[in-house]
């Protein structure tokens, strides 16, 4: 499974499809949902759903849209 950063979702449907893609990755064992680090706040944005890519142990976070913010999916550094 390959992941790329997303700096905003174009619609609620796109966000829902992406969530389903991540959940399918969890079901296949390609991703593992983990607890977010409460002290991590890149861009002054806290929380979200965090995922670890099982192949390389990179950690990613999904932040839901909250208009006018369009959400994001990014690698945690």
PDB file with one MODEL, atoms N, CA, C and O in Angstrom:
MODEL        1
ATOM      1  N   UNK A   1       0.855  -1.169   0.000  1.00  0.00           N
ATOM      2  CA  UNK A   1       0.000   0.000   0.000  1.00  0.00           C
ATOM      3  C   UNK A   1       0.901   1.232   0.000  1.00  0.00           C
ATOM      4  O   UNK A   1       1.850   1.316   0.780  1.00  0.00           O
ATOM      5  N   UNK A   2       0.601   2.174  -0.869  1.00  0.00           N
ATOM      6  CA  UNK A   2       1.334   3.427  -0.939  1.00  0.00           C
ATOM      7  C   UNK A   2       0.423   4.568  -0.522  1.00  0.00           C
ATOM      8  O   UNK A   2      -0.735   4.627  -0.936  1.00  0.00           O
ATOM      9  N   UNK A   3       0.939   5.466   0.290  1.00  0.00           N
ATOM     10  CA  UNK A   3       0.148   6.602   0.759  1.00  0.00           C
ATOM     11  C   UNK A   3       0.807   7.899   0.327  1.00  0.00           C
ATOM     12  O   UNK A   3       2.032   7.992   0.242  1.00  0.00           O
ATOM     13  N   UNK A   4      -0.018   8.895   0.056  1.00  0.00           N
ATOM     14  CA  UNK A   4       0.452  10.231  -0.294  1.00  0.00           C
ATOM     15  C   UNK A   4      -0.323  11.248   0.532  1.00  0.00           C
ATOM     16  O   UNK A   4      -1.478  11.022   0.892  1.00  0.00           O
ATOM     17  N   UNK A   5       0.326  12.369   0.826  1.00  0.00           N
ATOM     18  CA  UNK A   5      -0.329  13.410   1.586  1.00  0.00           C
ATOM     19  C   UNK A   5      -1.446  14.059   0.768  1.00  0.00           C
ATOM     20  O   UNK A   5      -1.346  14.199  -0.451  1.00  0.00           O
ATOM     21  N   UNK A   6      -2.499  14.446   1.460  1.00  0.00           N
ATOM     22  CA  UNK A   6      -3.634  15.147   0.859  1.00  0.00           C
ATOM     23  C   UNK A   6      -3.824  16.425   1.660  1.00  0.00           C
ATOM     24  O   UNK A   6      -4.007  16.386   2.877  1.00  0.00           O
ATOM     25  N   UNK A   7      -3.779  17.555   0.971  1.00  0.00           N
ATOM     26  CA  UNK A   7      -3.860  18.834   1.683  1.00  0.00           C
ATOM     27  C   UNK A   7      -5.255  19.438   1.676  1.00  0.00           C
ATOM     28  O   UNK A   7      -5.406  20.635   1.921  1.00  0.00           O
ATOM     29  N   UNK A   8      -6.251  18.657   1.408  1.00  0.00           N
ATOM     30  CA  UNK A   8      -7.640  19.121   1.458  1.00  0.00           C
ATOM     31  C   UNK A   8      -8.519  18.220   0.619  1.00  0.00           C
ATOM     32  O   UNK A   8      -8.123  17.778  -0.460  1.00  0.00           O
ATOM     33  N   UNK A   9      -9.704  17.951   1.115  1.00  0.00           N
ATOM     34  CA  UNK A   9     -10.673  17.126   0.396  1.00  0.00           C
ATOM     35  C   UNK A   9     -11.650  18.043  -0.327  1.00  0.00           C
ATOM     36  O   UNK A   9     -12.070  19.067   0.211  1.00  0.00           O
ATOM     37  N   UNK A  10     -12.007  17.666  -1.546  1.00  0.00           N
ATOM     38  CA  UNK A  10     -12.855  18.501  -2.392  1.00  0.00           C
ATOM     39  C   UNK A  10     -14.337  18.422  -2.040  1.00  0.00           C
ATOM     40  O   UNK A  10     -15.111  19.321  -2.369  1.00  0.00           O
ATOM     41  N   UNK A  11     -14.724  17.332  -1.363  1.00  0.00           N
ATOM     42  CA  UNK A  11     -16.145  17.163  -1.043  1.00  0.00           C
ATOM     43  C   UNK A  11     -16.287  16.167   0.107  1.00  0.00           C
ATOM     44  O   UNK A  11     -15.358  15.415   0.400  1.00  0.00           O
ATOM     45  N   UNK A  12     -17.453  16.166   0.755  1.00  0.00           N
ATOM     46  CA  UNK A  12     -17.694  15.152   1.786  1.00  0.00           C
ATOM     47  C   UNK A  12     -17.611  13.727   1.227  1.00  0.00           C
ATOM     48  O   UNK A  12     -17.164  12.810   1.916  1.00  0.00           O
ATOM     49  N   UNK A  13     -18.040  13.553  -0.014  1.00  0.00           N
ATOM     50  CA  UNK A  13     -17.975  12.228  -0.642  1.00  0.00           C
ATOM     51  C   UNK A  13     -16.546  11.758  -0.827  1.00  0.00           C
ATOM     52  O   UNK A  13     -16.237  10.589  -0.600  1.00  0.00           O
ATOM     53  N   UNK A  14     -15.670  12.672  -1.240  1.00  0.00           N
ATOM     54  CA  UNK A  14     -14.258  12.303  -1.408  1.00  0.00           C
ATOM     55  C   UNK A  14     -13.665  11.889  -0.064  1.00  0.00           C
ATOM     56  O   UNK A  14     -12.933  10.902   0.018  1.00  0.00           O
ATOM     57  N   UNK A  15     -13.978  12.640   0.984  1.00  0.00           N
ATOM     58  CA  UNK A  15     -13.485  12.301   2.313  1.00  0.00           C
ATOM     59  C   UNK A  15     -14.014  10.929   2.742  1.00  0.00           C
ATOM     60  O   UNK A  15     -13.254  10.114   3.265  1.00  0.00           O
ATOM     61  N   UNK A  16     -15.282  10.669   2.530  1.00  0.00           N
ATOM     62  CA  UNK A  16     -15.879   9.381   2.908  1.00  0.00           C
ATOM     63  C   UNK A  16     -15.219   8.232   2.146  1.00  0.00           C
ATOM     64  O   UNK A  16     -14.949   7.181   2.727  1.00  0.00           O
ATOM     65  N   UNK A  17     -14.958   8.422   0.857  1.00  0.00           N
ATOM     66  CA  UNK A  17     -14.295   7.374   0.066  1.00  0.00           C
ATOM     67  C   UNK A  17     -12.883   7.126   0.578  1.00  0.00           C
ATOM     68  O   UNK A  17     -12.431   5.981   0.621  1.00  0.00           O
ATOM     69  N   UNK A  18     -12.182   8.191   0.965  1.00  0.00           N
ATOM     70  CA  UNK A  18     -10.829   8.018   1.471  1.00  0.00           C
ATOM     71  C   UNK A  18     -10.840   7.296   2.815  1.00  0.00           C
ATOM     72  O   UNK A  18      -9.991   6.440   3.062  1.00  0.00           O
ATOM     73  N   UNK A  19     -11.789   7.628   3.681  1.00  0.00           N
ATOM     74  CA  UNK A  19     -11.917   6.903   4.955  1.00  0.00           C
ATOM     75  C   UNK A  19     -12.162   5.418   4.698  1.00  0.00           C
ATOM     76  O   UNK A  19     -11.585   4.566   5.373  1.00  0.00           O
ATOM     77  N   UNK A  20     -13.007   5.111   3.732  1.00  0.00           N
ATOM     78  CA  UNK A  20     -13.291   3.712   3.399  1.00  0.00           C
ATOM     79  C   UNK A  20     -12.031   3.015   2.881  1.00  0.00           C
ATOM     80  O   UNK A  20     -11.797   1.846   3.187  1.00  0.00           O
ATOM     81  N   UNK A  21     -11.216   3.734   2.094  1.00  0.00           N
ATOM     82  CA  UNK A  21      -9.947   3.196   1.596  1.00  0.00           C
ATOM     83  C   UNK A  21      -9.023   2.856   2.767  1.00  0.00           C
ATOM     84  O   UNK A  21      -8.408   1.790   2.779  1.00  0.00           O
ATOM     85  N   UNK A  22      -8.922   3.754   3.750  1.00  0.00           N
ATOM     86  CA  UNK A  22      -8.075   3.496   4.915  1.00  0.00           C
ATOM     87  C   UNK A  22      -8.610   2.323   5.733  1.00  0.00           C
ATOM     88  O   UNK A  22      -7.838   1.477   6.182  1.00  0.00           O
ATOM     89  N   UNK A  23      -9.908   2.271   5.924  1.00  0.00           N
ATOM     90  CA  UNK A  23     -10.500   1.182   6.702  1.00  0.00           C
ATOM     91  C   UNK A  23     -10.315  -0.163   6.006  1.00  0.00           C
ATOM     92  O   UNK A  23     -10.148  -1.185   6.672  1.00  0.00           O
ATOM     93  N   UNK A  24     -10.345  -0.173   4.672  1.00  0.00           N
ATOM     94  CA  UNK A  24     -10.060  -1.406   3.923  1.00  0.00           C
ATOM     95  C   UNK A  24      -8.602  -1.821   4.139  1.00  0.00           C
ATOM     96  O   UNK A  24      -8.301  -3.010   4.247  1.00  0.00           O
ATOM     97  N   UNK A  25      -7.700  -0.838   4.200  1.00  0.00           N
ATOM     98  CA  UNK A  25      -6.299  -1.137   4.488  1.00  0.00           C
ATOM     99  C   UNK A  25      -6.118  -1.745   5.866  1.00  0.00           C
ATOM    100  O   UNK A  25      -5.296  -2.643   6.048  1.00  0.00           O
ATOM    101  N   UNK A  26      -6.876  -1.266   6.835  1.00  0.00           N
ATOM    102  CA  UNK A  26      -6.836  -1.841   8.181  1.00  0.00           C
ATOM    103  C   UNK A  26      -7.346  -3.275   8.140  1.00  0.00           C
ATOM    104  O   UNK A  26      -6.746  -4.165   8.742  1.00  0.00           O
ATOM    105  N   UNK A  27      -8.447  -3.502   7.435  1.00  0.00           N
ATOM    106  CA  UNK A  27      -9.032  -4.842   7.346  1.00  0.00           C
ATOM    107  C   UNK A  27      -8.068  -5.835   6.692  1.00  0.00           C
ATOM    108  O   UNK A  27      -8.048  -7.013   7.049  1.00  0.00           O
ATOM    109  N   UNK A  28      -7.274  -5.357   5.742  1.00  0.00           N
ATOM    110  CA  UNK A  28      -6.296  -6.222   5.045  1.00  0.00           C
ATOM    111  C   UNK A  28      -5.000  -6.382   5.823  1.00  0.00           C
ATOM    112  O   UNK A  28      -4.160  -7.205   5.458  1.00  0.00           O
ATOM    113  N   UNK A  29      -4.825  -5.612   6.885  1.00  0.00           N
ATOM    114  CA  UNK A  29      -3.598  -5.682   7.663  1.00  0.00           C
ATOM    115  C   UNK A  29      -2.471  -4.813   7.114  1.00  0.00           C
ATOM    116  O   UNK A  29      -1.334  -4.913   7.575  1.00  0.00           O
ATOM    117  N   UNK A  30      -2.772  -3.968   6.143  1.00  0.00           N
ATOM    118  CA  UNK A  30      -1.760  -3.079   5.574  1.00  0.00           C
ATOM    119  C   UNK A  30      -1.559  -1.831   6.432  1.00  0.00           C
ATOM    120  O   UNK A  30      -0.497  -1.209   6.405  1.00  0.00           O
ATOM    121  N   UNK A  31      -2.586  -1.479   7.186  1.00  0.00           N
ATOM    122  CA  UNK A  31      -2.557  -0.341   8.106  1.00  0.00           C
ATOM    123  C   UNK A  31      -3.016  -0.823   9.470  1.00  0.00           C
ATOM    124  O   UNK A  31      -3.733  -1.815   9.599  1.00  0.00           O
ATOM    125  N   UNK A  32      -2.580  -0.090  10.481  1.00  0.00           N
ATOM    126  CA  UNK A  32      -3.040  -0.357  11.838  1.00  0.00           C
ATOM    127  C   UNK A  32      -3.420   0.990  12.438  1.00  0.00           C
ATOM    128  O   UNK A  32      -2.613   1.920  12.438  1.00  0.00           O
ATOM    129  N   UNK A  33      -4.642   1.100  12.948  1.00  0.00           N
ATOM    130  CA  UNK A  33      -5.040   2.356  13.595  1.00  0.00           C
ATOM    131  C   UNK A  33      -4.411   2.403  14.982  1.00  0.00           C
ATOM    132  O   UNK A  33      -4.480   1.439  15.745  1.00  0.00           O
ATOM    133  N   UNK A  34      -3.797   3.541  15.293  1.00  0.00           N
ATOM    134  CA  UNK A  34      -3.109   3.707  16.569  1.00  0.00           C
ATOM    135  C   UNK A  34      -3.654   4.946  17.283  1.00  0.00           C
ATOM    136  O   UNK A  34      -4.345   5.769  16.682  1.00  0.00           O
ATOM    137  N   UNK A  35      -3.340   5.061  18.543  1.00  0.00           N
ATOM    138  CA  UNK A  35      -3.771   6.235  19.318  1.00  0.00           C
ATOM    139  C   UNK A  35      -2.949   7.448  18.914  1.00  0.00           C
ATOM    140  O   UNK A  35      -1.734   7.345  18.742  1.00  0.00           O
ATOM    141  N   UNK A  36      -3.597   8.594  18.760  1.00  0.00           N
ATOM    142  CA  UNK A  36      -2.848   9.814  18.435  1.00  0.00           C
ATOM    143  C   UNK A  36      -2.005  10.280  19.612  1.00  0.00           C
ATOM    144  O   UNK A  36      -2.342  10.035  20.770  1.00  0.00           O
ATOM    145  N   UNK A  37      -0.916  10.948  19.304  1.00  0.00           N
ATOM    146  CA  UNK A  37      -0.071  11.578  20.319  1.00  0.00           C
ATOM    147  C   UNK A  37      -0.714  12.925  20.652  1.00  0.00           C
ATOM    148  O   UNK A  37      -0.755  13.807  19.793  1.00  0.00           O
ATOM    149  N   UNK A  38      -1.216  13.105  21.869  1.00  0.00           N
ATOM    150  CA  UNK A  38      -1.926  14.346  22.197  1.00  0.00           C
ATOM    151  C   UNK A  38      -1.038  15.590  22.166  1.00  0.00           C
ATOM    152  O   UNK A  38      -1.552  16.708  22.130  1.00  0.00           O
ATOM    153  N   UNK A  39       0.279  15.416  22.180  1.00  0.00           N
ATOM    154  CA  UNK A  39       1.168  16.571  22.155  1.00  0.00           C
ATOM    155  C   UNK A  39       1.565  16.975  20.729  1.00  0.00           C
ATOM    156  O   UNK A  39       2.188  18.019  20.540  1.00  0.00           O
ATOM    157  N   UNK A  40       1.213  16.163  19.727  1.00  0.00           N
ATOM    158  CA  UNK A  40       1.575  16.468  18.342  1.00  0.00           C
ATOM    159  C   UNK A  40       0.574  17.461  17.777  1.00  0.00           C
ATOM    160  O   UNK A  40      -0.632  17.219  17.823  1.00  0.00           O
ATOM    161  N   UNK A  41       1.063  18.586  17.241  1.00  0.00           N
ATOM    162  CA  UNK A  41       0.147  19.616  16.755  1.00  0.00           C
ATOM    163  C   UNK A  41       0.713  20.368  15.558  1.00  0.00           C
ATOM    164  O   UNK A  41       0.655  21.597  15.516  1.00  0.00           O
ATOM    165  N   UNK A  42       1.252  19.652  14.596  1.00  0.00           N
ATOM    166  CA  UNK A  42       1.775  20.315  13.397  1.00  0.00           C
ATOM    167  C   UNK A  42       0.683  21.192  12.802  1.00  0.00           C
ATOM    168  O   UNK A  42      -0.468  20.772  12.677  1.00  0.00           O
ATOM    169  N   UNK A  43       1.057  22.418  12.436  1.00  0.00           N
ATOM    170  CA  UNK A  43       0.075  23.352  11.886  1.00  0.00           C
ATOM    171  C   UNK A  43      -0.963  23.789  12.891  1.00  0.00           C
ATOM    172  O   UNK A  43      -2.016  24.304  12.515  1.00  0.00           O
ATOM    173  N   UNK A  44      -0.677  23.588  14.174  1.00  0.00           N
ATOM    174  CA  UNK A  44      -1.621  23.915  15.256  1.00  0.00           C
ATOM    175  C   UNK A  44      -2.919  23.123  15.152  1.00  0.00           C
ATOM    176  O   UNK A  44      -3.978  23.581  15.582  1.00  0.00           O
ATOM    177  N   UNK A  45      -2.822  21.939  14.579  1.00  0.00           N
ATOM    178  CA  UNK A  45      -3.976  21.048  14.452  1.00  0.00           C
ATOM    179  C   UNK A  45      -3.683  19.803  15.281  1.00  0.00           C
ATOM    180  O   UNK A  45      -2.676  19.130  15.062  1.00  0.00           O
ATOM    181  N   UNK A  46      -4.548  19.501  16.217  1.00  0.00           N
ATOM    182  CA  UNK A  46      -4.375  18.365  17.110  1.00  0.00           C
ATOM    183  C   UNK A  46      -5.287  17.215  16.692  1.00  0.00           C
ATOM    184  O   UNK A  46      -6.268  17.412  15.976  1.00  0.00           O
ATOM    185  N   UNK A  47      -4.946  16.007  17.152  1.00  0.00           N
ATOM    186  CA  UNK A  47      -5.846  14.861  17.074  1.00  0.00           C
ATOM    187  C   UNK A  47      -5.951  14.197  15.726  1.00  0.00           C
ATOM    188  O   UNK A  47      -4.965  14.018  15.011  1.00  0.00           O
ATOM    189  N   UNK A  48      -7.171  13.838  15.401  1.00  0.00           N
ATOM    190  CA  UNK A  48      -7.446  13.092  14.184  1.00  0.00           C
ATOM    191  C   UNK A  48      -7.334  11.597  14.424  1.00  0.00           C
ATOM    192  O   UNK A  48      -7.159  11.137  15.552  1.00  0.00           O
ATOM    193  N   UNK A  49      -7.440  10.862  13.346  1.00  0.00           N
ATOM    194  CA  UNK A  49      -7.244   9.410  13.387  1.00  0.00           C
ATOM    195  C   UNK A  49      -5.833   9.146  12.886  1.00  0.00           C
ATOM    196  O   UNK A  49      -5.422   9.688  11.860  1.00  0.00           O
ATOM    197  N   UNK A  50      -5.096   8.319  13.603  1.00  0.00           N
ATOM    198  CA  UNK A  50      -3.712   8.009  13.242  1.00  0.00           C
ATOM    199  C   UNK A  50      -3.615   6.560  12.778  1.00  0.00           C
ATOM    200  O   UNK A  50      -4.285   5.669  13.301  1.00  0.00           O
ATOM    201  N   UNK A  51      -2.757   6.356  11.776  1.00  0.00           N
ATOM    202  CA  UNK A  51      -2.562   5.036  11.189  1.00  0.00           C
ATOM    203  C   UNK A  51      -1.073   4.767  11.030  1.00  0.00           C
ATOM    204  O   UNK A  51      -0.298   5.665  10.703  1.00  0.00           O
ATOM    205  N   UNK A  52      -0.687   3.525  11.264  1.00  0.00           N
ATOM    206  CA  UNK A  52       0.686   3.102  11.007  1.00  0.00           C
ATOM    207  C   UNK A  52       0.666   2.176   9.796  1.00  0.00           C
ATOM    208  O   UNK A  52      -0.096   1.210   9.754  1.00  0.00           O
ATOM    209  N   UNK A  53       1.501   2.479   8.824  1.00  0.00           N
ATOM    210  CA  UNK A  53       1.654   1.627   7.644  1.00  0.00           C
ATOM    211  C   UNK A  53       2.514   0.440   8.062  1.00  0.00           C
ATOM    212  O   UNK A  53       3.674   0.620   8.434  1.00  0.00           O
ATOM    213  N   UNK A  54       1.967  -0.758   8.004  1.00  0.00           N
ATOM    214  CA  UNK A  54       2.665  -1.914   8.565  1.00  0.00           C
ATOM    215  C   UNK A  54       3.936  -2.268   7.793  1.00  0.00           C
ATOM    216  O   UNK A  54       4.844  -2.867   8.368  1.00  0.00           O
ATOM    217  N   UNK A  55       4.027  -1.921   6.527  1.00  0.00           N
ATOM    218  CA  UNK A  55       5.203  -2.291   5.737  1.00  0.00           C
ATOM    219  C   UNK A  55       6.452  -1.525   6.128  1.00  0.00           C
ATOM    220  O   UNK A  55       7.549  -2.080   6.076  1.00  0.00           O
ATOM    221  N   UNK A  56       6.317  -0.263   6.520  1.00  0.00           N
ATOM    222  CA  UNK A  56       7.511   0.534   6.839  1.00  0.00           C
ATOM    223  C   UNK A  56       7.409   1.291   8.165  1.00  0.00           C
ATOM    224  O   UNK A  56       8.309   2.054   8.516  1.00  0.00           O
ATOM    225  N   UNK A  57       6.324   1.081   8.895  1.00  0.00           N
ATOM    226  CA  UNK A  57       6.114   1.684  10.220  1.00  0.00           C
ATOM    227  C   UNK A  57       5.979   3.208  10.201  1.00  0.00           C
ATOM    228  O   UNK A  57       6.090   3.839  11.251  1.00  0.00           O
ATOM    229  N   UNK A  58       5.739   3.819   9.023  1.00  0.00           N
ATOM    230  CA  UNK A  58       5.475   5.254   9.005  1.00  0.00           C
ATOM    231  C   UNK A  58       4.093   5.507   9.607  1.00  0.00           C
ATOM    232  O   UNK A  58       3.201   4.662   9.531  1.00  0.00           O
ATOM    233  N   UNK A  59       3.937   6.684  10.204  1.00  0.00           N
ATOM    234  CA  UNK A  59       2.684   7.044  10.862  1.00  0.00           C
ATOM    235  C   UNK A  59       2.058   8.200  10.092  1.00  0.00           C
ATOM    236  O   UNK A  59       2.738   9.143   9.689  1.00  0.00           O
ATOM    237  N   UNK A  60       0.749   8.105   9.899  1.00  0.00           N
ATOM    238  CA  UNK A  60      -0.025   9.080   9.145  1.00  0.00           C
ATOM    239  C   UNK A  60      -1.218   9.504   9.985  1.00  0.00           C
ATOM    240  O   UNK A  60      -1.688   8.750  10.837  1.00  0.00           O
ATOM    241  N   UNK A  61      -1.710  10.724   9.739  1.00  0.00           N
ATOM    242  CA  UNK A  61      -2.910  11.153  10.448  1.00  0.00           C
ATOM    243  C   UNK A  61      -3.925  11.738   9.478  1.00  0.00           C
ATOM    244  O   UNK A  61      -3.583  12.404   8.501  1.00  0.00           O
ATOM    245  N   UNK A  62      -5.176  11.462   9.786  1.00  0.00           N
ATOM    246  CA  UNK A  62      -6.312  11.938   9.006  1.00  0.00           C
ATOM    247  C   UNK A  62      -7.088  12.921   9.871  1.00  0.00           C
ATOM    248  O   UNK A  62      -7.538  12.586  10.966  1.00  0.00           O
ATOM    249  N   UNK A  63      -7.236  14.135   9.364  1.00  0.00           N
ATOM    250  CA  UNK A  63      -8.005  15.169  10.061  1.00  0.00           C
ATOM    251  C   UNK A  63      -9.269  15.434   9.242  1.00  0.00           C
ATOM    252  O   UNK A  63      -9.202  15.753   8.055  1.00  0.00           O
ATOM    253  N   UNK A  64     -10.409  15.297   9.892  1.00  0.00           N
ATOM    254  CA  UNK A  64     -11.697  15.488   9.214  1.00  0.00           C
ATOM    255  C   UNK A  64     -11.899  16.939   8.799  1.00  0.00           C
ATOM    256  O   UNK A  64     -11.443  17.854   9.484  1.00  0.00           O
ATOM    257  N   UNK A  65     -12.581  17.148   7.682  1.00  0.00           N
ATOM    258  CA  UNK A  65     -12.951  18.516   7.302  1.00  0.00           C
ATOM    259  C   UNK A  65     -13.869  19.142   8.352  1.00  0.00           C
ATOM    260  O   UNK A  65     -14.708  18.469   8.951  1.00  0.00           O
ATOM    261  N   UNK A  66     -13.690  20.423   8.554  1.00  0.00           N
ATOM    262  CA  UNK A  66     -14.542  21.211   9.447  1.00  0.00           C
ATOM    263  C   UNK A  66     -14.596  22.612   8.824  1.00  0.00           C
ATOM    264  O   UNK A  66     -13.812  23.490   9.184  1.00  0.00           O
ATOM    265  N   UNK A  67     -15.544  22.811   7.872  1.00  0.00           N
ATOM    266  CA  UNK A  67     -15.544  24.041   7.060  1.00  0.00           C
ATOM    267  C   UNK A  67     -15.347  25.297   7.891  1.00  0.00           C
ATOM    268  O   UNK A  67     -15.933  25.453   8.962  1.00  0.00           O
ATOM    269  N   UNK A  68     -14.517  26.182   7.382  1.00  0.00           N
ATOM    270  CA  UNK A  68     -13.950  26.208   6.030  1.00  0.00           C
ATOM    271  C   UNK A  68     -12.699  25.344   5.845  1.00  0.00           C
ATOM    272  O   UNK A  68     -12.195  25.245   4.726  1.00  0.00           O
ATOM    273  N   UNK A  69     -12.176  24.705   6.923  1.00  0.00           N
ATOM    274  CA  UNK A  69     -11.035  23.794   6.817  1.00  0.00           C
ATOM    275  C   UNK A  69     -11.460  22.564   6.029  1.00  0.00           C
ATOM    276  O   UNK A  69     -12.493  21.965   6.329  1.00  0.00           O
ATOM    277  N   UNK A  70     -10.676  22.179   5.021  1.00  0.00           N
ATOM    278  CA  UNK A  70     -11.062  21.071   4.127  1.00  0.00           C
ATOM    279  C   UNK A  70     -10.450  19.735   4.501  1.00  0.00           C
ATOM    280  O   UNK A  70     -10.541  18.779   3.732  1.00  0.00           O
ATOM    281  N   UNK A  71      -9.819  19.652   5.682  1.00  0.00           N
ATOM    282  CA  UNK A  71      -9.254  18.383   6.147  1.00  0.00           C
ATOM    283  C   UNK A  71      -7.871  18.153   5.581  1.00  0.00           C
ATOM    284  O   UNK A  71      -7.379  18.916   4.749  1.00  0.00           O
ATOM    285  N   UNK A  72      -7.248  17.069   6.059  1.00  0.00           N
ATOM    286  CA  UNK A  72      -5.939  16.712   5.529  1.00  0.00           C
ATOM    287  C   UNK A  72      -5.588  15.284   5.908  1.00  0.00           C
ATOM    288  O   UNK A  72      -6.154  14.693   6.828  1.00  0.00           O
ATOM    289  N   UNK A  73      -4.631  14.757   5.159  1.00  0.00           N
ATOM    290  CA  UNK A  73      -4.025  13.468   5.451  1.00  0.00           C
ATOM    291  C   UNK A  73      -2.538  13.688   5.275  1.00  0.00           C
ATOM    292  O   UNK A  73      -2.080  14.045   4.189  1.00  0.00           O
ATOM    293  N   UNK A  74      -1.774  13.473   6.355  1.00  0.00           N
ATOM    294  CA  UNK A  74      -0.350  13.762   6.300  1.00  0.00           C
ATOM    295  C   UNK A  74       0.463  12.773   7.096  1.00  0.00           C
ATOM    296  O   UNK A  74      -0.027  12.127   8.023  1.00  0.00           O
ATOM    297  N   UNK A  75       1.735  12.672   6.704  1.00  0.00           N
ATOM    298  CA  UNK A  75       2.667  11.839   7.439  1.00  0.00           C
ATOM    299  C   UNK A  75       3.068  12.581   8.714  1.00  0.00           C
ATOM    300  O   UNK A  75       3.309  13.788   8.695  1.00  0.00           O
ATOM    301  N   UNK A  76       3.133  11.848   9.805  1.00  0.00           N
ATOM    302  CA  UNK A  76       3.557  12.396  11.083  1.00  0.00           C
ATOM    303  C   UNK A  76       5.071  12.323  11.147  1.00  0.00           C
ATOM    304  O   UNK A  76       5.652  11.260  10.928  1.00  0.00           O
ATOM    305  N   UNK A  77       5.707  13.429  11.443  1.00  0.00           N
ATOM    306  CA  UNK A  77       7.182  13.474  11.509  1.00  0.00           C
ATOM    307  C   UNK A  77       7.647  13.618  12.936  1.00  0.00           C
ATOM    308  O   UNK A  77       8.850  13.673  13.190  1.00  0.00           O
TER     309      UNK A  77
ENDMDL
END
